[in-house]
């Protein structure tokens, strides 16, 4: 709607101004990092749970927890109901 002409400071207090589209892309990247493997092959959503991180029977089954630890991204709360976090699946789908 606004295009690239309308810019908002992001992150707040940074002095950097981005378009709404660029901010949406950055937020999507930050959200999906909870579920994607890092350079060591670990997913933040699994925290320090070795079985979930490394066991071939578990490591590819990603739960969508109710909420996440603010410092390390470990999933906490209910994982038996998808809730809002299941919406991240749309962000993980390839665009094309």
Phi and psi in radians as a Rosetta constraint file:
Dihedral C 1 N 2 CA 2 C 2 CIRCULARHARMONIC -1.501 0.35
Dihedral N 2 CA 2 C 2 N 3 CIRCULARHARMONIC -0.412 0.35
Dihedral C 2 N 3 CA 3 C 3 CIRCULARHARMONIC 1.261 0.35
Dihedral N 3 CA 3 C 3 N 4 CIRCULARHARMONIC -2.778 0.35
Dihedral C 3 N 4 CA 4 C 4 CIRCULARHARMONIC -1.475 0.35
Dihedral N 4 CA 4 C 4 N 5 CIRCULARHARMONIC -0.064 0.35
Dihedral C 4 N 5 CA 5 C 5 CIRCULARHARMONIC -1.318 0.35
Dihedral N 5 CA 5 C 5 N 6 CIRCULARHARMONIC -0.519 0.35
Dihedral C 5 N 6 CA 6 C 6 CIRCULARHARMONIC -1.610 0.35
Dihedral N 6 CA 6 C 6 N 7 CIRCULARHARMONIC 2.084 0.35
Dihedral C 6 N 7 CA 7 C 7 CIRCULARHARMONIC -2.184 0.35
Dihedral N 7 CA 7 C 7 N 8 CIRCULARHARMONIC 2.612 0.35
Dihedral C 7 N 8 CA 8 C 8 CIRCULARHARMONIC -2.243 0.35
Dihedral N 8 CA 8 C 8 N 9 CIRCULARHARMONIC 2.527 0.35
Dihedral C 8 N 9 CA 9 C 9 CIRCULARHARMONIC -1.185 0.35
Dihedral N 9 CA 9 C 9 N 10 CIRCULARHARMONIC 2.197 0.35
Dihedral C 9 N 10 CA 10 C 10 CIRCULARHARMONIC -2.607 0.35
Dihedral N 10 CA 10 C 10 N 11 CIRCULARHARMONIC 2.286 0.35
Dihedral C 10 N 11 CA 11 C 11 CIRCULARHARMONIC -1.137 0.35
Dihedral N 11 CA 11 C 11 N 12 CIRCULARHARMONIC 2.762 0.35
Dihedral C 11 N 12 CA 12 C 12 CIRCULARHARMONIC -0.926 0.35
Dihedral N 12 CA 12 C 12 N 13 CIRCULARHARMONIC 2.317 0.35
Dihedral C 12 N 13 CA 13 C 13 CIRCULARHARMONIC 1.488 0.35
Dihedral N 13 CA 13 C 13 N 14 CIRCULARHARMONIC -0.017 0.35
Dihedral C 13 N 14 CA 14 C 14 CIRCULARHARMONIC -1.474 0.35
Dihedral N 14 CA 14 C 14 N 15 CIRCULARHARMONIC -0.379 0.35
Dihedral C 14 N 15 CA 15 C 15 CIRCULARHARMONIC 1.390 0.35
Dihedral N 15 CA 15 C 15 N 16 CIRCULARHARMONIC 0.015 0.35
Dihedral C 15 N 16 CA 16 C 16 CIRCULARHARMONIC -1.724 0.35
Dihedral N 16 CA 16 C 16 N 17 CIRCULARHARMONIC 2.241 0.35
Dihedral C 16 N 17 CA 17 C 17 CIRCULARHARMONIC -1.965 0.35
Dihedral N 17 CA 17 C 17 N 18 CIRCULARHARMONIC 2.261 0.35
Dihedral C 17 N 18 CA 18 C 18 CIRCULARHARMONIC -2.233 0.35
Dihedral N 18 CA 18 C 18 N 19 CIRCULARHARMONIC 2.765 0.35
Dihedral C 18 N 19 CA 19 C 19 CIRCULARHARMONIC -1.244 0.35
Dihedral N 19 CA 19 C 19 N 20 CIRCULARHARMONIC 2.813 0.35
Dihedral C 19 N 20 CA 20 C 20 CIRCULARHARMONIC -1.059 0.35
Dihedral N 20 CA 20 C 20 N 21 CIRCULARHARMONIC -0.665 0.35
Dihedral C 20 N 21 CA 21 C 21 CIRCULARHARMONIC -1.086 0.35
Dihedral N 21 CA 21 C 21 N 22 CIRCULARHARMONIC -0.758 0.35
Dihedral C 21 N 22 CA 22 C 22 CIRCULARHARMONIC -1.156 0.35
Dihedral N 22 CA 22 C 22 N 23 CIRCULARHARMONIC -0.652 0.35
Dihedral C 22 N 23 CA 23 C 23 CIRCULARHARMONIC -1.164 0.35
Dihedral N 23 CA 23 C 23 N 24 CIRCULARHARMONIC -0.728 0.35
Dihedral C 23 N 24 CA 24 C 24 CIRCULARHARMONIC -1.057 0.35
Dihedral N 24 CA 24 C 24 N 25 CIRCULARHARMONIC -0.731 0.35
Dihedral C 24 N 25 CA 25 C 25 CIRCULARHARMONIC -1.091 0.35
Dihedral N 25 CA 25 C 25 N 26 CIRCULARHARMONIC -0.742 0.35
Dihedral C 25 N 26 CA 26 C 26 CIRCULARHARMONIC -1.139 0.35
Dihedral N 26 CA 26 C 26 N 27 CIRCULARHARMONIC -0.742 0.35
Dihedral C 26 N 27 CA 27 C 27 CIRCULARHARMONIC -1.130 0.35
Dihedral N 27 CA 27 C 27 N 28 CIRCULARHARMONIC -0.693 0.35
Dihedral C 27 N 28 CA 28 C 28 CIRCULARHARMONIC -1.091 0.35
Dihedral N 28 CA 28 C 28 N 29 CIRCULARHARMONIC -0.732 0.35
Dihedral C 28 N 29 CA 29 C 29 CIRCULARHARMONIC -1.074 0.35
Dihedral N 29 CA 29 C 29 N 30 CIRCULARHARMONIC -0.780 0.35
Dihedral C 29 N 30 CA 30 C 30 CIRCULARHARMONIC -1.114 0.35
Dihedral N 30 CA 30 C 30 N 31 CIRCULARHARMONIC -0.716 0.35
Dihedral C 30 N 31 CA 31 C 31 CIRCULARHARMONIC -1.164 0.35
Dihedral N 31 CA 31 C 31 N 32 CIRCULARHARMONIC -0.760 0.35
Dihedral C 31 N 32 CA 32 C 32 CIRCULARHARMONIC -1.249 0.35
Dihedral N 32 CA 32 C 32 N 33 CIRCULARHARMONIC -0.387 0.35
Dihedral C 32 N 33 CA 33 C 33 CIRCULARHARMONIC -1.066 0.35
Dihedral N 33 CA 33 C 33 N 34 CIRCULARHARMONIC -0.431 0.35
Dihedral C 33 N 34 CA 34 C 34 CIRCULARHARMONIC -1.072 0.35
Dihedral N 34 CA 34 C 34 N 35 CIRCULARHARMONIC -0.528 0.35
Dihedral C 34 N 35 CA 35 C 35 CIRCULARHARMONIC -1.870 0.35
Dihedral N 35 CA 35 C 35 N 36 CIRCULARHARMONIC -0.328 0.35
Dihedral C 35 N 36 CA 36 C 36 CIRCULARHARMONIC -1.459 0.35
Dihedral N 36 CA 36 C 36 N 37 CIRCULARHARMONIC 2.655 0.35
Dihedral C 36 N 37 CA 37 C 37 CIRCULARHARMONIC -1.280 0.35
Dihedral N 37 CA 37 C 37 N 38 CIRCULARHARMONIC 2.480 0.35
Dihedral C 37 N 38 CA 38 C 38 CIRCULARHARMONIC -1.522 0.35
Dihedral N 38 CA 38 C 38 N 39 CIRCULARHARMONIC -2.971 0.35
Dihedral C 38 N 39 CA 39 C 39 CIRCULARHARMONIC -1.109 0.35
Dihedral N 39 CA 39 C 39 N 40 CIRCULARHARMONIC -0.347 0.35
Dihedral C 39 N 40 CA 40 C 40 CIRCULARHARMONIC -1.644 0.35
Dihedral N 40 CA 40 C 40 N 41 CIRCULARHARMONIC -0.005 0.35
Dihedral C 40 N 41 CA 41 C 41 CIRCULARHARMONIC 1.494 0.35
Dihedral N 41 CA 41 C 41 N 42 CIRCULARHARMONIC 0.178 0.35
Dihedral C 41 N 42 CA 42 C 42 CIRCULARHARMONIC -1.733 0.35
Dihedral N 42 CA 42 C 42 N 43 CIRCULARHARMONIC 2.555 0.35
Dihedral C 42 N 43 CA 43 C 43 CIRCULARHARMONIC -1.769 0.35
Dihedral N 43 CA 43 C 43 N 44 CIRCULARHARMONIC 2.228 0.35
Dihedral C 43 N 44 CA 44 C 44 CIRCULARHARMONIC -0.964 0.35
Dihedral N 44 CA 44 C 44 N 45 CIRCULARHARMONIC -0.573 0.35
Dihedral C 44 N 45 CA 45 C 45 CIRCULARHARMONIC -1.038 0.35
Dihedral N 45 CA 45 C 45 N 46 CIRCULARHARMONIC -0.477 0.35
Dihedral C 45 N 46 CA 46 C 46 CIRCULARHARMONIC -1.483 0.35
Dihedral N 46 CA 46 C 46 N 47 CIRCULARHARMONIC -0.153 0.35
Dihedral C 46 N 47 CA 47 C 47 CIRCULARHARMONIC 1.012 0.35
Dihedral N 47 CA 47 C 47 N 48 CIRCULARHARMONIC -2.398 0.35
Dihedral C 47 N 48 CA 48 C 48 CIRCULARHARMONIC -1.737 0.35
Dihedral N 48 CA 48 C 48 N 49 CIRCULARHARMONIC 0.369 0.35
Dihedral C 48 N 49 CA 49 C 49 CIRCULARHARMONIC -1.367 0.35
Dihedral N 49 CA 49 C 49 N 50 CIRCULARHARMONIC 1.732 0.35
Dihedral C 49 N 50 CA 50 C 50 CIRCULARHARMONIC -1.016 0.35
Dihedral N 50 CA 50 C 50 N 51 CIRCULARHARMONIC -0.715 0.35
Dihedral C 50 N 51 CA 51 C 51 CIRCULARHARMONIC -1.080 0.35
Dihedral N 51 CA 51 C 51 N 52 CIRCULARHARMONIC -0.773 0.35
Dihedral C 51 N 52 CA 52 C 52 CIRCULARHARMONIC -1.213 0.35
Dihedral N 52 CA 52 C 52 N 53 CIRCULARHARMONIC -0.571 0.35
Dihedral C 52 N 53 CA 53 C 53 CIRCULARHARMONIC -1.283 0.35
Dihedral N 53 CA 53 C 53 N 54 CIRCULARHARMONIC -0.639 0.35
Dihedral C 53 N 54 CA 54 C 54 CIRCULARHARMONIC -2.086 0.35
Dihedral N 54 CA 54 C 54 N 55 CIRCULARHARMONIC -0.461 0.35
Dihedral C 54 N 55 CA 55 C 55 CIRCULARHARMONIC -1.186 0.35
Dihedral N 55 CA 55 C 55 N 56 CIRCULARHARMONIC 2.193 0.35
Dihedral C 55 N 56 CA 56 C 56 CIRCULARHARMONIC -1.071 0.35
Dihedral N 56 CA 56 C 56 N 57 CIRCULARHARMONIC -0.335 0.35
Dihedral C 56 N 57 CA 57 C 57 CIRCULARHARMONIC -1.439 0.35
Dihedral N 57 CA 57 C 57 N 58 CIRCULARHARMONIC -0.227 0.35
Dihedral C 57 N 58 CA 58 C 58 CIRCULARHARMONIC -2.159 0.35
Dihedral N 58 CA 58 C 58 N 59 CIRCULARHARMONIC -0.541 0.35
Dihedral C 58 N 59 CA 59 C 59 CIRCULARHARMONIC -1.100 0.35
Dihedral N 59 CA 59 C 59 N 60 CIRCULARHARMONIC -0.384 0.35
Dihedral C 59 N 60 CA 60 C 60 CIRCULARHARMONIC -1.722 0.35
Dihedral N 60 CA 60 C 60 N 61 CIRCULARHARMONIC 0.011 0.35
Dihedral C 60 N 61 CA 61 C 61 CIRCULARHARMONIC -1.766 0.35
Dihedral N 61 CA 61 C 61 N 62 CIRCULARHARMONIC 1.841 0.35
Dihedral C 61 N 62 CA 62 C 62 CIRCULARHARMONIC -1.698 0.35
Dihedral N 62 CA 62 C 62 N 63 CIRCULARHARMONIC 2.060 0.35
Dihedral C 62 N 63 CA 63 C 63 CIRCULARHARMONIC -1.431 0.35
Dihedral N 63 CA 63 C 63 N 64 CIRCULARHARMONIC 2.640 0.35
Dihedral C 63 N 64 CA 64 C 64 CIRCULARHARMONIC -1.917 0.35
Dihedral N 64 CA 64 C 64 N 65 CIRCULARHARMONIC 1.648 0.35
Dihedral C 64 N 65 CA 65 C 65 CIRCULARHARMONIC -1.260 0.35
Dihedral N 65 CA 65 C 65 N 66 CIRCULARHARMONIC 2.886 0.35
Dihedral C 65 N 66 CA 66 C 66 CIRCULARHARMONIC -1.166 0.35
Dihedral N 66 CA 66 C 66 N 67 CIRCULARHARMONIC -0.700 0.35
Dihedral C 66 N 67 CA 67 C 67 CIRCULARHARMONIC -2.727 0.35
Dihedral N 67 CA 67 C 67 N 68 CIRCULARHARMONIC 3.109 0.35
Dihedral C 67 N 68 CA 68 C 68 CIRCULARHARMONIC -2.369 0.35
Dihedral N 68 CA 68 C 68 N 69 CIRCULARHARMONIC 2.612 0.35
Dihedral C 68 N 69 CA 69 C 69 CIRCULARHARMONIC -1.121 0.35
Dihedral N 69 CA 69 C 69 N 70 CIRCULARHARMONIC 2.285 0.35
Dihedral C 69 N 70 CA 70 C 70 CIRCULARHARMONIC -1.193 0.35
Dihedral N 70 CA 70 C 70 N 71 CIRCULARHARMONIC -0.421 0.35
Dihedral C 70 N 71 CA 71 C 71 CIRCULARHARMONIC -1.625 0.35
Dihedral N 71 CA 71 C 71 N 72 CIRCULARHARMONIC -0.652 0.35
Dihedral C 71 N 72 CA 72 C 72 CIRCULARHARMONIC -2.118 0.35
Dihedral N 72 CA 72 C 72 N 73 CIRCULARHARMONIC -0.087 0.35
Dihedral C 72 N 73 CA 73 C 73 CIRCULARHARMONIC 1.427 0.35
Dihedral N 73 CA 73 C 73 N 74 CIRCULARHARMONIC 0.016 0.35
Dihedral C 73 N 74 CA 74 C 74 CIRCULARHARMONIC -1.036 0.35
Dihedral N 74 CA 74 C 74 N 75 CIRCULARHARMONIC 2.359 0.35
Dihedral C 74 N 75 CA 75 C 75 CIRCULARHARMONIC -1.219 0.35
Dihedral N 75 CA 75 C 75 N 76 CIRCULARHARMONIC 2.345 0.35
Dihedral C 75 N 76 CA 76 C 76 CIRCULARHARMONIC -2.378 0.35
Dihedral N 76 CA 76 C 76 N 77 CIRCULARHARMONIC 2.882 0.35
Dihedral C 76 N 77 CA 77 C 77 CIRCULARHARMONIC 1.461 0.35
Dihedral N 77 CA 77 C 77 N 78 CIRCULARHARMONIC -2.944 0.35
Dihedral C 77 N 78 CA 78 C 78 CIRCULARHARMONIC -1.154 0.35
Dihedral N 78 CA 78 C 78 N 79 CIRCULARHARMONIC 2.365 0.35
Dihedral C 78 N 79 CA 79 C 79 CIRCULARHARMONIC -2.035 0.35
Dihedral N 79 CA 79 C 79 N 80 CIRCULARHARMONIC -0.051 0.35
Dihedral C 79 N 80 CA 80 C 80 CIRCULARHARMONIC -1.486 0.35
Dihedral N 80 CA 80 C 80 N 81 CIRCULARHARMONIC -0.161 0.35
Dihedral C 80 N 81 CA 81 C 81 CIRCULARHARMONIC -2.178 0.35
Dihedral N 81 CA 81 C 81 N 82 CIRCULARHARMONIC 2.290 0.35
Dihedral C 81 N 82 CA 82 C 82 CIRCULARHARMONIC -1.127 0.35
Dihedral N 82 CA 82 C 82 N 83 CIRCULARHARMONIC -0.851 0.35
Dihedral C 82 N 83 CA 83 C 83 CIRCULARHARMONIC 1.065 0.35
Dihedral N 83 CA 83 C 83 N 84 CIRCULARHARMONIC -2.729 0.35
Dihedral C 83 N 84 CA 84 C 84 CIRCULARHARMONIC -1.141 0.35
Dihedral N 84 CA 84 C 84 N 85 CIRCULARHARMONIC -0.483 0.35
Dihedral C 84 N 85 CA 85 C 85 CIRCULARHARMONIC -1.182 0.35
Dihedral N 85 CA 85 C 85 N 86 CIRCULARHARMONIC -0.367 0.35
Dihedral C 85 N 86 CA 86 C 86 CIRCULARHARMONIC -1.098 0.35
Dihedral N 86 CA 86 C 86 N 87 CIRCULARHARMONIC -0.363 0.35
Dihedral C 86 N 87 CA 87 C 87 CIRCULARHARMONIC -1.148 0.35
Dihedral N 87 CA 87 C 87 N 88 CIRCULARHARMONIC -0.352 0.35
Dihedral C 87 N 88 CA 88 C 88 CIRCULARHARMONIC -1.134 0.35
Dihedral N 88 CA 88 C 88 N 89 CIRCULARHARMONIC -0.353 0.35
Dihedral C 88 N 89 CA 89 C 89 CIRCULARHARMONIC -1.011 0.35
Dihedral N 89 CA 89 C 89 N 90 CIRCULARHARMONIC -0.630 0.35
Dihedral C 89 N 90 CA 90 C 90 CIRCULARHARMONIC -1.127 0.35
Dihedral N 90 CA 90 C 90 N 91 CIRCULARHARMONIC -0.617 0.35
Dihedral C 90 N 91 CA 91 C 91 CIRCULARHARMONIC -1.258 0.35
Dihedral N 91 CA 91 C 91 N 92 CIRCULARHARMONIC -0.477 0.35
Dihedral C 91 N 92 CA 92 C 92 CIRCULARHARMONIC -1.415 0.35
Dihedral N 92 CA 92 C 92 N 93 CIRCULARHARMONIC -0.319 0.35
Dihedral C 92 N 93 CA 93 C 93 CIRCULARHARMONIC -1.172 0.35
Dihedral N 93 CA 93 C 93 N 94 CIRCULARHARMONIC 2.441 0.35
Dihedral C 93 N 94 CA 94 C 94 CIRCULARHARMONIC -1.111 0.35
Dihedral N 94 CA 94 C 94 N 95 CIRCULARHARMONIC 2.456 0.35
Dihedral C 94 N 95 CA 95 C 95 CIRCULARHARMONIC -1.520 0.35
Dihedral N 95 CA 95 C 95 N 96 CIRCULARHARMONIC 2.332 0.35
